[in-house]
Amino acid sequence: MLIEIENLTKHYKMGAEEVHALDGIDLWIERGEYVAIMGASGSGKSTLMNILGCLDVPTSGTYRLDGELVSDLDDDRLAAIRNRQIGFVFQTFNLLPRSDAFHNVELPLIYAGVPRPERRRRVEEALVAVGLSDRTKHRPNELSGGQRQRVAIARALVNAPSIILADEPTGNLDSRTSADIMVAFRKIHGGGNTVLLVTHEEDIAAHADRRVRLKDGRIESDTRGSAA
Amino acid sequence: MRLLIEGLKLGIAALWSHRLRTFLTLLGHIMGVITVITLVSLIQGLNHYVSEKILVQGANLFYVDKIGLAFNEEDFLKRLRRRDLDMGDFEAVRTRNETLANVGAMVQTNATLKYKKRKLNQMGVVGITADSPLFDPYPIASGRALRAEDTDHRRRVAVLGHEVATELFPIGDPIGEQIRVGSRKYTVIGVLGERGKVLGQSTDNFVAIPITEMLGWFHDLSFFTLLAQPLPNVSTEEAQEEVRWILRGSRGLRPKDVENFEVYSSDALMRLYQTLTGGIFAVLVGVGSISLVVGGIVIMNIMMVSVTERTREIGVRKSLGARRKDILNQFLLESVVLTVTGGLIGVLFGFSVSMLVSATTGFPARITASATVLGLGVSAIVGIFFGVYPAFRAARLDPVTALRYE
């Protein structure tokens, strides 16, 4: 089992009020699954994604990633897990604006301490995989939205993580480019990767093999089978 | 190491992308470094000059007089009441010593010098024994030096300092001519070589006459000074000790009496100079450093802005696996790159300014490697000191909040 979540809660203090963003979540995800996490805004899906991505820690409950209990690790340990195990794809791409495509993809490898020649090889591989081998020296502002998102996908893939965690990856793209990106995810999944897709759009979620719906911080439904 | 190089590249790139802002931010720091480097160059120049030109008057020379190095007025006035040293003391040291290569005696006053219609007011008149070590730095340019027979026979002869010679005798040879010192006539027997100006003050504007002759009309022995130079194989301390014992004898001091004269060396003069000026210099550099602090605060401010501006970048880096340490180092390096760049510019300009000051005022500036190291080192320290808090703030950012930052 890649992800084991038991009775996970996350509470925030908003002024005097306590918000129960997650209110007892149990979730198991196996290696190689393609899962969409769905829900309206305020359903807790962003909070869940942050915890799954080791950007945040739960208030209570346990989260095991690849057998390792990550729910109570400190900042730097979490950083190491993010580096090795998780590849993020964000709605707003989150590329470094002053760096070219190559350097953006290279970043996780730098933090992993990979030597330069190997970095070069792996970055080039990743850029080829997303069809951008001819754009390595371009900066984000010289690339289209779809190309930017593919750079981000290459960056997510480059360190061979256990999970690709995509947060509304098509939210800022037109429908045609969105379709291209979804094809790219399908391919990534086909290559044996575990893909978690956080979205509120039904047609995007339809690409996944399993859909987990959240409402008010709880799992409302968990359905399998391709809906597309 | 890999991250360090990466951080350096990042720092330079980040600063380069905001060239104008970087430069404006750095101005304060650059000014601070210029101030400190200029001050340090001028001070080091002065110290070097002083130790080289004024105080080292022949190796291990030492002096004896009744005032010595008085550090305050009270001491000075107390010592002024002591019994004068005189030719008797000089003769005692000269005849009884076994450790000295050379010993001389000297008194000084000011007087008007005249040659025909030319007149020089307030010139130094030095009464001196023959072969005095005082003249070691002044080679004879023409004529001859004072000899034993001049002092023995109280001859009215004079050796002119270079400036006196050129002022009184713009044309023609002074040797053999008669000049007046005050109202007395002297025959010029020699002219000394030029030594030049020390801090704008001529060291060539005096006339030397036999001390024996001078004591015939000049009776204030308060500043009667002995000059002594130890034999090559004798230490200064040993020679000073011997001179003390001889003088105690010649001045009739009993074993329990305190000495009523002072023995001091060029070294001691140098130390006095350092004590007197060290504090002033420290204060000068300290005041100059205030601008470094101001520059540092500006840098801290701009680093805070930089961290805020790049909150999202920090979030992205953290999501990709950057640890706190990585973010801290990144911003710290950026701030150090910033200040060291400023330091480099400041050192170059500082040296230019001190050279300019030196060229226009004649003040002796001195450019040293230590000043360069100081400028760059202080810059790095400013970068770390004022960069650490912004970098720490960046490192501590929560990744979720940072990623959501607009």
HADDOCK unambig.tbl for C-alpha pairs under 7 A between the chains (distance, minus, plus):
assign (segid A and resid 55 and name CA) (segid B and resid 319 and name CA) 6.85 0.50 0.50
assign (segid A and resid 55 and name CA) (segid B and resid 399 and name CA) 6.00 0.50 0.50
assign (segid A and resid 55 and name CA) (segid B and resid 400 and name CA) 6.06 0.50 0.50
assign (segid A and resid 56 and name CA) (segid B and resid 400 and name CA) 6.87 0.50 0.50
assign (segid A and resid 76 and name CA) (segid B and resid 323 and name CA) 5.20 0.50 0.50
assign (segid A and resid 76 and name CA) (segid B and resid 324 and name CA) 6.66 0.50 0.50
assign (segid A and resid 79 and name CA) (segid B and resid 318 and name CA) 6.59 0.50 0.50
assign (segid A and resid 79 and name CA) (segid B and resid 321 and name CA) 4.51 0.50 0.50
assign (segid A and resid 79 and name CA) (segid B and resid 322 and name CA) 6.05 0.50 0.50
assign (segid A and resid 79 and name CA) (segid B and resid 323 and name CA) 5.55 0.50 0.50
assign (segid A and resid 80 and name CA) (segid B and resid 321 and name CA) 5.59 0.50 0.50
assign (segid A and resid 82 and name CA) (segid B and resid 319 and name CA) 6.36 0.50 0.50
assign (segid A and resid 82 and name CA) (segid B and resid 320 and name CA) 6.26 0.50 0.50
assign (segid A and resid 82 and name CA) (segid B and resid 321 and name CA) 5.28 0.50 0.50
assign (segid A and resid 83 and name CA) (segid B and resid 320 and name CA) 5.33 0.50 0.50
assign (segid A and resid 83 and name CA) (segid B and resid 321 and name CA) 3.98 0.50 0.50
assign (segid A and resid 94 and name CA) (segid B and resid 316 and name CA) 6.44 0.50 0.50
assign (segid A and resid 96 and name CA) (segid B and resid 313 and name CA) 6.50 0.50 0.50
assign (segid A and resid 108 and name CA) (segid B and resid 320 and name CA) 5.29 0.50 0.50
assign (segid A and resid 108 and name CA) (segid B and resid 321 and name CA) 6.37 0.50 0.50
assign (segid A and resid 111 and name CA) (segid B and resid 321 and name CA) 6.11 0.50 0.50
assign (segid A and resid 111 and name CA) (segid B and resid 322 and name CA) 5.82 0.50 0.50
